[in-house]
Amino acid sequence: LWFCTWGGGVFCFDGSGFTTYTNADGLLDNHARDMLQDREGSFWFVHSHSGLTRFDAETSRLLTGAAVPETLIQTREGALWFGAADQLCCLYKGEQRCQTFGSEVFSLLEDSSRRFWVGIFGEGLYCHDSTDAVWEGKPKHFTREQGLKSNAIFSVIEARDGTIWVGTYGSPGCLCRF
């Protein structure tokens, strides 16, 4: 089991004890906000102040990247998508593409229908027909005008039945069902 901490680095529990990884071991910093294990088995740790750290389990060394992500997911095709402040970025086959928004990209989801959801902290929620459609524009855009209680999107998740749930921040914050 892997645990991210805000200030203590990353912990791995192997069933009998903990191993701690910190900036002394190669993390960009000790504030780890999120993590993901990709299809190749590598772990990616998100540091909102400094970037991405990639841990390669085969070689037991930490590799670093330069982006400053807030959230990180891997799509079915294997692309890594992350929010880097006000940018939505995609890292795929060694290339990185980014799209800029007016506020912080805070949550991402590729749902079971392959739609791509982007939660922006202050702008609401965008729904693209696919990851390719991100670069084409024309997403569905949900804000307070469309029924959200807040435009500050904090989280997006899909339930087993395909329902999309969106958590908003602030007053009034709420849980919205799509």
C-alpha positions, -999 to +999 in steps of 0.1 A: +000+000+000+013+034-010+005+067+009+011+103-001+016+128+027+017+166+028+052+171+041+064+136+050+071+122+016+056+089+003+052+058+024+050+022+012+036-005+035+046-040+025+025-059+051+050-058+079+066-024+079+068+010+062+094+023+038+096+061+035+107+080+004+115+117+007+133+144-013+166+129+001+157+097-019+149+117-051+113+130-047+110+165-060+096+175-026+080+160+004+045+173-003+029+145-024-007+153-033-016+123-055-002+092-071-008+067-099+006+034-109+008+032-147+003+001-168+040-005-170+042-007-132+059+027-125+045+050-098+040+087-105+038+110-075+022+145-078+039+174-061+017+205-065+047+228-058+073+212-079+061+186-105+060+149-111+083+122-097+083+089-115+094+059-094+106+030-116+100-002-095+123-023-117+154-002-111+144+013-077+154+048-087+134+080-088+131+100-120+118+135-121+098+156-145+093+194-148+055+199-148+037+212-117+006+189-115-025+190-094-041+158-105-029+128-126-047+100-144-038+075-171-063+069-199-071+035-215-047+043-244-019+048-219-016+086-220-009+105-187-031+135-182-025+161-154-034+195-143-005+219-141-018+250-125-041+265-152-030+240-178-044+206-188-015+186-201-011+152-218+021+132-218+020+104-244+048+086-262+073+112-251+054+142-262+036+167-240+007+189-251-011+215-230-042+236-231-046+267-209-077+275-189-085+306-168-081+288-135-066+258-119-072+223-134-082+203-103-098+170-113-099+147-143-118+116-154-121+094-184-154+077-179-166+042-191-180+058-223-146+073-229-158+109-223-132+131-208-142+153-178-121+183-167-129+200-134-117+236-132-115+253-098-135+284-105-148+278-141-169+247-136-169+214-154-160+205-190-171+173-207-153+163-240-166+135-262-131+119-260-095+127-251-090+136-288-118+162-286-099+181-260-077+196-287-107+202-310-126+224-286-164+226-282-169+207-249-200+207-229-195+233-201-214+230-168-215+260-144-238+274-118-261+285-147-265+248-156-273+237-120-239+234-102-240+248-067-204+261-072-181+266-101-151+255-079-149+218-089-129+197-065-134+161-076-150+140-104-156+103-101-177+077-119-198+052-100-201+015-111-235+023-126-220+050-149-233+079-128-208+108-127-205+125-093-189+160-089-177+175-057-176+212-054-158+234-030-169+265-011-201+279+002-223+263-009-202+232-017-221+201-026-221+167-044-237+169-078-250+139-098-249+138-136 
